[in-house]
Amino acid sequence: MHDFGTMVTFELRQEAHASAVCEALKLFAISASLGSTESLVQPGRLMRARDLNAAERQWAAITDGTIRLSIGIEDAADLIADLQQGLARASA
């Protein structure tokens, strides 16, 4: 993407690593809401609506392994490097 931000959502195979990835990121701030000029990360635990039952949560496809990124105006190479180090740290 060029000239504006975007949202990216992905799922980690090992749900336990998602929080570790989010906490290891240095350029992405953990946030409960997305859409800003700075890059933000939202772990699955912050996306779950508390009023949904188990079937509704399954339909929404949001698990503890879900990570959503809101890409801001920082340099793309810096953001990629930050994601790489966060994923590497969580899987170590």
Secondary structure, DSSP 8 states (H G I E B T S, - for coil): --SS--EEEEE-SSTHHHHHHHHH-SSSEE-SS--SSS-EEEEHHHH--TT--HHHHHHHT--TTEEEEE--SS-HHHHHHHHHHHHHHHH-
